[in-house]
């Protein structure tokens, strides 16, 4: 466990992820005028914690091993795939869930069937992905000891 604490890549990644999740709680409290700590563990929303995590890792890899290293290239590839998935595939599946939930509401309201809603907020807008990326880069820069 002590070795994990000394790893120069772990701290910025954990801080980036935790900061993104904490910001989701803050954004949720402002938008809904109520506090729900459960938002800390949710997926989707502003900013993208997946993007913050992967961009922090890629940036920390570049800073510590060189932006011309294979480790940076691998981490950047991982981050790009994650960002594409967050704002593409996952976002569209959330939109489909929203549409299906509307269909289910219509069916259940007319037939009295038991309703089980699908999770709608699974992806991110491009702005949420950008904000997560910026947060991840900032966290890596904060911890870098050149």
Secondary structure, DSSP 8 states (H G I E B T S, - for coil): -HHHHH-TTHHHHHHHHHHHHHHHHHHHHHHHSS--GGGGG-SSSSS-HHHHHHHHHHHHHHHHH-TTSHHHHHHHHHHHHHHHHHHTHHHHHHHHHHHHHHHHHHHHHHH-----------S--HHHHHHHHHHHHHHHHHH---
